Amino acid sequence: MAKKKIFVICPVRRPEVGFLNSILIAAGFFLGIEDEWTKNQNAIKKYVSWLEAEGCEVYWPARDNPYQITDNVGITICEHNRYMMFWADEVHIWYDKNSMGSIFDIGMFFAFSGTNNFKKFVIINHKDVKPTLRKSFENVILALAKKFYNPVADGLRERWKTHGK
């Protein structure tokens, strides 16, 4: 049986912070205190490692996109991610409304969702994604997760909740 191929949508770049915040982040690093960005990145890394231990083949753009450092414009990064997303059986997302790259990738998934290629859409940090009363990307990804609901993928997320953390 072929390995399940999973594309992970998640923030890749640390948001730009002001001078004072950068000092606080650096101080926290030296004191062993994780800021929110680092905590989330570590949680994503742990989730990816867990998926791979479960036998899945995972494409994590922060780790696996060979153009992250060399592409100064971003188009090659986007093209490579598009190819890898189309290759995937499932898309899992760590949603961060402040990540422009994640919003872009959600749009790519939405465009692909009209093809017969797709499959499953799993929200990794589901507890952090709350429906809103107005139009929002939160509502969009909740609707996509419902539309591409899959008990196997949901079961994987449930196992992660109980065994992976």
MDTraj code that builds the backbone (N, CA, C; nanometers):
import mdtraj as md
import numpy as np

residues = "MET ALA LYS LYS LYS ILE PHE VAL ILE CYS PRO VAL ARG ARG PRO GLU VAL GLY PHE LEU ASN SER ILE LEU ILE ALA ALA GLY PHE PHE LEU GLY ILE GLU ASP GLU TRP THR LYS ASN GLN ASN ALA ILE LYS LYS TYR VAL SER TRP LEU GLU ALA GLU GLY CYS GLU VAL TYR TRP PRO ALA ARG ASP ASN PRO TYR GLN ILE THR ASP ASN VAL GLY ILE THR ILE CYS GLU HIS ASN ARG TYR MET MET PHE TRP ALA ASP GLU VAL HIS ILE TRP TYR ASP LYS ASN SER MET GLY SER ILE PHE ASP ILE GLY MET PHE PHE ALA PHE SER GLY THR ASN ASN PHE LYS LYS PHE VAL ILE ILE ASN HIS LYS ASP VAL LYS PRO THR LEU ARG LYS SER PHE GLU ASN VAL ILE LEU ALA LEU ALA LYS LYS PHE TYR ASN PRO VAL ALA ASP GLY LEU ARG GLU ARG TRP LYS THR HIS GLY LYS".split()
xyz = np.array([
    [0.0841, -0.1180, 0.0000],
    [0.0000, 0.0000, 0.0000],
    [0.0886, 0.1244, 0.0000],
    [0.0547, 0.2195, -0.0825],
    [0.1337, 0.3431, -0.0935],
    [0.1147, 0.4291, 0.0306],
    [0.2193, 0.5015, 0.0636],
    [0.2115, 0.5937, 0.1771],
    [0.1149, 0.7070, 0.1458],
    [0.0416, 0.7484, 0.2479],
    [-0.0461, 0.8637, 0.2339],
    [0.0429, 0.9877, 0.2221],
    [0.0162, 1.0721, 0.1211],
    [0.0951, 1.1937, 0.0975],
    [0.0184, 1.3136, 0.1526],
    [0.0850, 1.3870, 0.2410],
    [0.0199, 1.4991, 0.3084],
    [0.0988, 1.6277, 0.2849],
    [0.0275, 1.7315, 0.2446],
    [0.0845, 1.8662, 0.2317],
    [0.0392, 1.9445, 0.3542],
    [0.1337, 2.0105, 0.4221],
    [0.1005, 2.0887, 0.5411],
    [0.1039, 2.2378, 0.5062],
    [-0.0111, 2.3026, 0.5172],
    [-0.0174, 2.4487, 0.5056],
    [0.0096, 2.5046, 0.6445],
    [0.1041, 2.5948, 0.6528],
    [0.1354, 2.6558, 0.7824],
    [0.2235, 2.7785, 0.7603],
    [0.2331, 2.8621, 0.8615],
    [0.3240, 2.9770, 0.8496],
    [0.4671, 2.9284, 0.8342],
    [0.5420, 2.9960, 0.7487],
    [0.6826, 2.9612, 0.7273],
    [0.7731, 3.0717, 0.7796],
    [0.7366, 3.1954, 0.7505],
    [0.8205, 3.3084, 0.7928],
    [0.7688, 3.3686, 0.9221],
    [0.8635, 3.4013, 1.0108],
    [0.8278, 3.4717, 1.1338],
    [0.7785, 3.6103, 1.0950],
    [0.6663, 3.6527, 1.1531],
    [0.6177, 3.7879, 1.1225],
    [0.7206, 3.8918, 1.1670],
    [0.7258, 3.9986, 1.0920],
    [0.8175, 4.1062, 1.1300],
    [0.7686, 4.1695, 1.2590],
    [0.8634, 4.1976, 1.3476],
    [0.8298, 4.2586, 1.4756],
    [0.9121, 4.3854, 1.4932],
    [0.8638, 4.4718, 1.5772],
    [0.9359, 4.5951, 1.6060],
    [1.0594, 4.5684, 1.6895],
    [1.1373, 4.6712, 1.7070],
    [1.2643, 4.6612, 1.7783],
    [1.2449, 4.6102, 1.9210],
    [1.1497, 4.6679, 1.9934],
    [1.1267, 4.6273, 2.1321],
    [1.0843, 4.4807, 2.1408],
    [0.9940, 4.4391, 2.0526],
    [0.9519, 4.2987, 2.0522],
    [1.0671, 4.2057, 2.0173],
    [1.1556, 4.2478, 1.9278],
    [1.2694, 4.1626, 1.8920],
    [1.3620, 4.1442, 2.0113],
    [1.3758, 4.2469, 2.0934],
    [1.4568, 4.2349, 2.2149],
    [1.3908, 4.1374, 2.3124],
    [1.2595, 4.1472, 2.3270],
    [1.1879, 4.0568, 2.4171],
    [1.1965, 3.9115, 2.3688],
    [1.1873, 3.8898, 2.2379],
    [1.1989, 3.7555, 2.1814],
    [1.3379, 3.7001, 2.2082],
    [1.4418, 3.7830, 2.1840],
    [1.5795, 3.7395, 2.2086],
    [1.6004, 3.7085, 2.3567],
    [1.5474, 3.7919, 2.4449],
    [1.5611, 3.7685, 2.5890],
    [1.4910, 3.6387, 2.6280],
    [1.3728, 3.6165, 2.5721],
    [1.3000, 3.4930, 2.5999],
    [1.3766, 3.3710, 2.5536],
    [1.4431, 3.3832, 2.4382],
    [1.5235, 3.2726, 2.3859],
    [1.6334, 3.2358, 2.4849],
    [1.7037, 3.3356, 2.5338],
    [1.8136, 3.3099, 2.6271],
    [1.7639, 3.2615, 2.7630],
    [1.6422, 3.2962, 2.7979],
    [1.5857, 3.2511, 2.9251],
    [1.5080, 3.1193, 2.9104],
    [1.5030, 3.0686, 2.7862],
    [1.4331, 2.9430, 2.7624],
    [1.2822, 2.9576, 2.7539],
    [1.2345, 3.0789, 2.7265],
    [1.0911, 3.1038, 2.7152],
    [1.0550, 3.1091, 2.5671],
    [0.9578, 3.0277, 2.5278],
    [0.9155, 3.0268, 2.3888],
    [0.8139, 3.1374, 2.3632],
    [0.8360, 3.2143, 2.2575],
    [0.7318, 3.3072, 2.2155],
    [0.6279, 3.2273, 2.1371],
    [0.5158, 3.2901, 2.1060],
    [0.4044, 3.2215, 2.0388],
    [0.4481, 3.1600, 1.9059],
    [0.5270, 3.2337, 1.8286],
    [0.5742, 3.1849, 1.6986],
    [0.6542, 3.0557, 1.7155],
    [0.7499, 3.0576, 1.8063],
    [0.8351, 2.9411, 1.8282],
    [0.7537, 2.8237, 1.8815],
    [0.6618, 2.8514, 1.9717],
    [0.5766, 2.7460, 2.0274],
    [0.4963, 2.6794, 1.9153],
    [0.4380, 2.7592, 1.8263],
    [0.3607, 2.7042, 1.7149],
    [0.4486, 2.6249, 1.6189],
    [0.5660, 2.6780, 1.5864],
    [0.6564, 2.6069, 1.4958],
    [0.6988, 2.4726, 1.5557],
    [0.7251, 2.4704, 1.6852],
    [0.7619, 2.3446, 1.7511],
    [0.6456, 2.2456, 1.7508],
    [0.5226, 2.2963, 1.7677],
    [0.4046, 2.2092, 1.7632],
    [0.3860, 2.1518, 1.6220],
    [0.4069, 2.2344, 1.5203],
    [0.3946, 2.1872, 1.3814],
    [0.5011, 2.0815, 1.3541],
    [0.6231, 2.1086, 1.3968],
    [0.7336, 2.0129, 1.3767],
    [0.7007, 1.8788, 1.4438],
    [0.6477, 1.8841, 1.5641],
    [0.6108, 1.7626, 1.6362],
    [0.4996, 1.6877, 1.5619],
    [0.4017, 1.7621, 1.5097],
    [0.2921, 1.7017, 1.4347],
    [0.3446, 1.6335, 1.3082],
    [0.4327, 1.7021, 1.2354],
    [0.4912, 1.6454, 1.1136],
    [0.5692, 1.5180, 1.1470],
    [0.6487, 1.5224, 1.2520],
    [0.7256, 1.4042, 1.2937],
    [0.6318, 1.2890, 1.3287],
    [0.5229, 1.3207, 1.3953],
    [0.4265, 1.2191, 1.4325],
    [0.3621, 1.1568, 1.3086],
    [0.3224, 1.2412, 1.2107],
    [0.2645, 1.1883, 1.0872],
    [0.3622, 1.0935, 1.0182],
    [0.4881, 1.1339, 1.0129],
    [0.5895, 1.0505, 0.9474],
    [0.6096, 0.9194, 1.0236],
    [0.6042, 0.9248, 1.1566],
    [0.6146, 0.8026, 1.2370],
    [0.4949, 0.7109, 1.2123],
    [0.3803, 0.7710, 1.1750],
    [0.2595, 0.6942, 1.1427],
    [0.2672, 0.6344, 1.0012],
    [0.3746, 0.6659, 0.9279],
    [0.3934, 0.6094, 0.7946],
    [0.3521, 0.6992, 0.6798],
    [0.3211, 0.8255, 0.7090],
    [0.2815, 0.9195, 0.6027],
    [0.4049, 0.9853, 0.5417],
    [0.3914, 1.0228, 0.4159],
    [0.4940, 1.1032, 0.3489],
    [0.4461, 1.2480, 0.3564],
    [0.5218, 1.3329, 0.4244],
    [0.4766, 1.4683, 0.4529],
    [0.5633, 1.5700, 0.3809],
    [0.4953, 1.6638, 0.3162],
    [0.5637, 1.7798, 0.2587],
    [0.5325, 1.8982, 0.3491],
    [0.6352, 1.9478, 0.4160],
    [0.6264, 2.0622, 0.5065],
    [0.7089, 2.1727, 0.4433],
    [0.6442, 2.2755, 0.3874],
    [0.7171, 2.3773, 0.3121],
    [0.8363, 2.4394, 0.3853],
    [0.8235, 2.4617, 0.5149],
    [0.9345, 2.5227, 0.5894],
    [1.0596, 2.4367, 0.5833],
    [1.0419, 2.3080, 0.5777],
    [1.1540, 2.2148, 0.5760],
    [1.1865, 2.1654, 0.4354],
    [1.0831, 2.1465, 0.3522],
    [1.0998, 2.0712, 0.2287],
    [1.1053, 2.1528, 0.1002],
    [1.0702, 2.2802, 0.1056],
    [1.0763, 2.3595, -0.0174],
    [1.2199, 2.4033, -0.0404],
    [1.2839, 2.3536, -0.1476],
    [1.4253, 2.3843, -0.1693],
    [1.4522, 2.5303, -0.2081],
    [1.3464, 2.6068, -0.2324],
    [1.3635, 2.7453, -0.2779],
    [1.3440, 2.8483, -0.1665],
    [1.3180, 2.8040, -0.0441],
    [1.2911, 2.8971, 0.0658],
    [1.4014, 3.0023, 0.0818],
    [1.5235, 2.9626, 0.0663],
    [1.6353, 3.0556, 0.0890],
    [1.6763, 3.1288, -0.0386],
    [1.6663, 3.0618, -0.1526],
    [1.7202, 3.1193, -0.2763],
    [1.6219, 3.2043, -0.3562],
    [1.4926, 3.1871, -0.3367],
    [1.3929, 3.2618, -0.4147],
    [1.3644, 3.3957, -0.3462],
    [1.4167, 3.5027, -0.4038],
    [1.3997, 3.6361, -0.3455],
    [1.2663, 3.7006, -0.3811],
    [1.1946, 3.6434, -0.4759],
    [1.0659, 3.6982, -0.5169],
    [0.9512, 3.6190, -0.4534],
    [0.9593, 3.4879, -0.4559],
    [0.8566, 3.4020, -0.3988],
    [0.7820, 3.3184, -0.5013],
    [0.7953, 3.3505, -0.6294],
    [0.7174, 3.2790, -0.7315],
    [0.7600, 3.1329, -0.7429],
    [0.8884, 3.1062, -0.7329],
    [0.9360, 2.9678, -0.7425],
    [0.8906, 2.8877, -0.6211],
    [0.8900, 2.9521, -0.5058],
    [0.8377, 2.8877, -0.3849],
    [0.6919, 2.8497, -0.4071],
    [0.6121, 2.9434, -0.4575],
    [0.4693, 2.9182, -0.4809],
    [0.4480, 2.8093, -0.5854],
    [0.5266, 2.8108, -0.6924],
    [0.5128, 2.7089, -0.7968],
    [0.5445, 2.5698, -0.7417],
    [0.6520, 2.5614, -0.6634],
    [0.6895, 2.4320, -0.6069],
    [0.5827, 2.3831, -0.5087],
    [0.5328, 2.4728, -0.4247],
    [0.4265, 2.4343, -0.3318],
    [0.3010, 2.3902, -0.4061],
    [0.2688, 2.4587, -0.5154],
    [0.1517, 2.4205, -0.5961],
    [0.1675, 2.2778, -0.6481],
    [0.2849, 2.2494, -0.7019],
    [0.3113, 2.1148, -0.7533],
    [0.2972, 2.0114, -0.6421],
    [0.3552, 2.0404, -0.5262],
    [0.3533, 1.9449, -0.4154],
    [0.2135, 1.9312, -0.3552],
    [0.1352, 2.0381, -0.3550],
    [-0.0015, 2.0277, -0.3050],
    [-0.0843, 1.9398, -0.3987],
    [-0.0651, 1.9566, -0.5277],
    [-0.1397, 1.8767, -0.6238],
    [-0.1033, 1.7287, -0.6111],
    [0.0208, 1.7017, -0.5706],
    [0.0723, 1.5666, -0.5513],
    [0.0102, 1.4994, -0.4293],
    [-0.0367, 1.5789, -0.3349],
    [-0.0806, 1.5259, -0.2047],
    [-0.2150, 1.4553, -0.2112],
    [-0.2329, 1.3630, -0.1185],
    [-0.3622, 1.2980, -0.0981],
    [-0.4490, 1.3794, -0.0030],
    [-0.3823, 1.4431, 0.0923],
    [-0.4529, 1.5218, 0.1931],
    [-0.3790, 1.6523, 0.2151],
    [-0.4534, 1.7531, 0.2588],
    [-0.3940, 1.8794, 0.3003],
    [-0.4311, 1.8994, 0.4468],
    [-0.3289, 1.9244, 0.5278],
    [-0.3484, 1.9538, 0.6693],
    [-0.3031, 2.0974, 0.6902],
    [-0.3752, 2.1706, 0.7727],
    [-0.3429, 2.3121, 0.7896],
    [-0.3275, 2.3475, 0.9377],
    [-0.2208, 2.4212, 0.9658],
    [-0.2069, 2.4910, 1.0940],
    [-0.2459, 2.6334, 1.0600],
    [-0.3662, 2.6725, 1.0985],
    [-0.4181, 2.8017, 1.0554],
    [-0.3651, 2.9153, 1.1428],
    [-0.3130, 3.0162, 1.0752],
    [-0.2697, 3.1407, 1.1390],
    [-0.3179, 3.2528, 1.0476],
    [-0.4176, 3.3287, 1.0940],
    [-0.4787, 3.4311, 1.0091],
    [-0.3810, 3.5399, 0.9684],
    [-0.2665, 3.5492, 1.0334],
    [-0.1674, 3.6514, 0.9997],
    [-0.0656, 3.6043, 0.8965],
    [-0.0746, 3.4801, 0.8542],
    [0.0212, 3.4254, 0.7582],
    [-0.0308, 3.4428, 0.6160],
    [0.0281, 3.5354, 0.5433],
    [-0.0143, 3.5589, 0.4043],
    [0.0116, 3.4366, 0.3167],
    [0.1223, 3.3664, 0.3399],
    [0.1515, 3.2456, 0.2634],
    [0.0460, 3.1384, 0.2853],
    [0.0000, 3.1254, 0.4101],
    [-0.1046, 3.0267, 0.4390],
    [-0.2347, 3.0631, 0.3683],
    [-0.2692, 3.1914, 0.3686],
    [-0.3900, 3.2369, 0.2993],
    [-0.3789, 3.2049, 0.1504],
    [-0.2610, 3.2306, 0.0932],
    [-0.2365, 3.1999, -0.0478],
    [-0.2556, 3.0503, -0.0734],
    [-0.1986, 2.9670, 0.0147],
    [-0.2092, 2.8216, -0.0018],
    [-0.3526, 2.7722, 0.0161],
    [-0.4295, 2.8369, 0.1038],
    [-0.5710, 2.8015, 0.1176],
    [-0.6421, 2.8273, -0.0156],
    [-0.6086, 2.9385, -0.0796],
    [-0.6657, 2.9699, -0.2113],
    [-0.6284, 2.8649, -0.3147],
    [-0.5025, 2.8189, -0.3089],
    [-0.4610, 2.7131, -0.4016],
    [-0.5413, 2.5863, -0.3765],
    [-0.5560, 2.5506, -0.2492],
    [-0.6350, 2.4313, -0.2179],
    [-0.7775, 2.4481, -0.2704],
    [-0.8347, 2.5654, -0.2481],
    [-0.9716, 2.5906, -0.2929],
    [-0.9819, 2.5727, -0.4452],
    [-0.8840, 2.6260, -0.5186],
    [-0.8848, 2.6112, -0.6642],
    [-0.8750, 2.4640, -0.7036],
    [-0.7874, 2.3899, -0.6367],
    [-0.7724, 2.2474, -0.6654],
    [-0.8943, 2.1666, -0.6228],
    [-0.9682, 2.2154, -0.5251],
    [-1.0796, 2.1368, -0.4714],
    [-1.1888, 2.1145, -0.5750],
    [-1.1873, 2.1911, -0.6819],
    [-1.2826, 2.1710, -0.7898],
    [-1.2439, 2.0574, -0.8827],
    [-1.1237, 2.0043, -0.8669],
    [-1.0791, 1.8910, -0.9478],
    [-1.1136, 1.7624, -0.8732],
    [-1.0926, 1.6530, -0.9364],
    [-1.1156, 1.5246, -0.8689],
    [-0.9947, 1.4812, -0.7880],
    [-0.8923, 1.5653, -0.7845],
    [-0.7691, 1.5308, -0.7144],
    [-0.7877, 1.5310, -0.5631],
    [-0.8807, 1.6112, -0.5128],
    [-0.8867, 1.6284, -0.3677],
    [-1.0016, 1.5589, -0.3020],
    [-0.9783, 1.5314, -0.1982],
    [-0.9377, 1.4372, -0.0981],
    [-0.9790, 1.4826, 0.0385],
    [-0.8817, 1.5133, 0.1223],
    [-0.9069, 1.5422, 0.2638],
    [-0.8477, 1.6778, 0.3008],
    [-0.9120, 1.7456, 0.3943],
    [-0.8649, 1.8743, 0.4458],
    [-0.8797, 1.8692, 0.5976],
    [-0.7699, 1.8717, 0.6677],
    [-0.7693, 1.8547, 0.8129],
    [-0.7116, 1.9799, 0.8777],
    [-0.7826, 2.0348, 0.9753],
    [-0.7317, 2.1496, 1.0512],
    [-0.6559, 2.0947, 1.1717],
    [-0.5270, 2.1200, 1.1754],
    [-0.4429, 2.0670, 1.2829],
    [-0.4782, 2.1337, 1.4155],
    [-0.4811, 2.2651, 1.4160],
    [-0.5091, 2.3407, 1.5393],
    [-0.6574, 2.3803, 1.5438],
    [-0.7427, 2.2805, 1.5297],
    [-0.8875, 2.3012, 1.5193],
    [-0.9429, 2.3836, 1.6347],
    [-0.8913, 2.3629, 1.7551],
    [-0.9430, 2.4362, 1.8717],
    [-0.9164, 2.5859, 1.8625],
    [-0.8203, 2.6257, 1.7806],
    [-0.7870, 2.7681, 1.7652],
    [-0.8682, 2.8365, 1.6554],
    [-0.9438, 2.7603, 1.5798],
    [-1.0193, 2.8152, 1.4668],
    [-1.1663, 2.8207, 1.5052],
    [-1.2133, 2.9401, 1.5293],
    [-1.3507, 2.9615, 1.5734],
    [-1.4325, 3.0240, 1.4603],
    [-1.5561, 2.9787, 1.4425],
    [-1.6412, 3.0424, 1.3408],
    [-1.6694, 3.1875, 1.3793],
    [-1.6871, 3.2696, 1.2789],
    [-1.7185, 3.4109, 1.3016],
    [-1.8580, 3.4407, 1.2481],
    [-1.9138, 3.5531, 1.2890],
    [-2.0470, 3.5918, 1.2428],
    [-2.0433, 3.6543, 1.1033],
    [-1.9270, 3.6943, 1.0608],
    [-1.9120, 3.7567, 0.9290],
    [-1.8291, 3.6652, 0.8392],
    [-1.8190, 3.7016, 0.7109],
    [-1.7338, 3.6255, 0.6199],
    [-1.5906, 3.6288, 0.6732],
    [-1.5231, 3.5155, 0.6677],
    [-1.3856, 3.5101, 0.7173],
    [-1.3163, 3.3850, 0.6641],
    [-1.1837, 3.3870, 0.6678],
    [-1.1092, 3.2672, 0.6296],
    [-1.1306, 3.1561, 0.7318],
    [-1.1586, 3.1921, 0.8559],
    [-1.1914, 3.0898, 0.9549],
    [-1.3133, 3.0102, 0.9085],
    [-1.4169, 3.0810, 0.8647],
    [-1.5374, 3.0133, 0.8168],
    [-1.5098, 2.9321, 0.6907],
    [-1.4227, 2.9844, 0.6048],
    [-1.3888, 2.9122, 0.4811],
    [-1.3196, 2.7808, 0.5143],
    [-1.2182, 2.7848, 0.6003],
    [-1.1478, 2.6589, 0.6261],
    [-1.2334, 2.5614, 0.7064],
    [-1.3199, 2.6123, 0.7926],
    [-1.4121, 2.5227, 0.8633],
    [-1.5069, 2.4557, 0.7634],
    [-1.5535, 2.5320, 0.6646],
    [-1.6412, 2.4756, 0.5612],
    [-1.5661, 2.3738, 0.4752],
    [-1.4385, 2.4037, 0.4410],
    [-1.3591, 2.3086, 0.3630],
    [-1.3352, 2.1803, 0.4415],
    [-1.3064, 2.1941, 0.5709],
    [-1.2848, 2.0751, 0.6542],
    [-1.4119, 1.9906, 0.6596],
    [-1.5264, 2.0562, 0.6632],
    [-1.6539, 1.9836, 0.6652],
    [-1.6801, 1.9166, 0.5302],
    [-1.6555, 1.9915, 0.4221],
    [-1.6780, 1.9384, 0.2877],
    [-1.5865, 1.8197, 0.2587],
    [-1.4624, 1.8302, 0.3018],
    [-1.3656, 1.7241, 0.2770],
    [-1.3448, 1.6398, 0.4022],
    [-1.4535, 1.6258, 0.4783],
    [-1.4502, 1.5454, 0.6000],
    [-1.4159, 1.4017, 0.5649],
    [-1.3375, 1.3439, 0.6483],
    [-1.3007, 1.2057, 0.6288],
    [-1.2786, 1.1434, 0.7651],
    [-1.3526, 1.0422, 0.7989],
    [-1.3361, 0.9812, 0.9310],
    [-1.1941, 0.9310, 0.9564],
    [-1.1256, 0.8833, 0.8520],
    [-0.9881, 0.8355, 0.8703],
    [-0.8969, 0.9524, 0.9056],
    [-0.9089, 1.0625, 0.8299],
    [-0.8271, 1.1798, 0.8597],
    [-0.8648, 1.2370, 0.9954],
    [-0.9944, 1.2400, 1.0253],
    [-1.0375, 1.2892, 1.1559],
    [-0.9871, 1.1985, 1.2673],
    [-0.9879, 1.0690, 1.2417],
    [-0.9346, 0.9743, 1.3392],
    [-0.7865, 0.9967, 1.3627],
    [-0.7147, 1.0308, 1.2569],
    [-0.5730, 1.0623, 1.2697],
    [-0.5554, 1.1826, 1.3603],
    [-0.6393, 1.2855, 1.3401],
    [-0.6301, 1.4045, 1.4246],
    [-0.6638, 1.3693, 1.5700],
    [-0.7638, 1.2837, 1.5898],
    [-0.8008, 1.2437, 1.7254],
    [-0.6883, 1.1648, 1.7919],
    [-0.6226, 1.0762, 1.7160],
    [-0.5085, 1.0021, 1.7720],
    [-0.3978, 1.0983, 1.8088],
    [-0.3790, 1.2018, 1.7262],
    [-0.2764, 1.3023, 1.7557],
    [-0.3075, 1.3695, 1.8890],
    [-0.4354, 1.4034, 1.9089],
    [-0.4755, 1.4711, 2.0332],
    [-0.4422, 1.3866, 2.1555],
    [-0.4637, 1.2559, 2.1441],
    [-0.4462, 1.1711, 2.2614],
    [-0.3071, 1.1096, 2.2728],
    [-0.2412, 1.0828, 2.1602],
    [-0.1134, 1.0127, 2.1661],
    [0.0058, 1.0942, 2.1208],
    [-0.0162, 1.1899, 2.0320],
    [0.0959, 1.2619, 1.9733],
    [0.1516, 1.3737, 2.0576],
    [0.0685, 1.4334, 2.1415],
    [0.1136, 1.5514, 2.2157],
    [0.1928, 1.5152, 2.3385],
])
top = md.Topology()
chain = top.add_chain()
for i, resn in enumerate(residues, 1):
    res = top.add_residue(resn, chain, resSeq=i)
    for name in ("N", "CA", "C"):
        top.add_atom(name, md.element.get_by_symbol(name[0]), res)
traj = md.Trajectory(xyz[None], top)
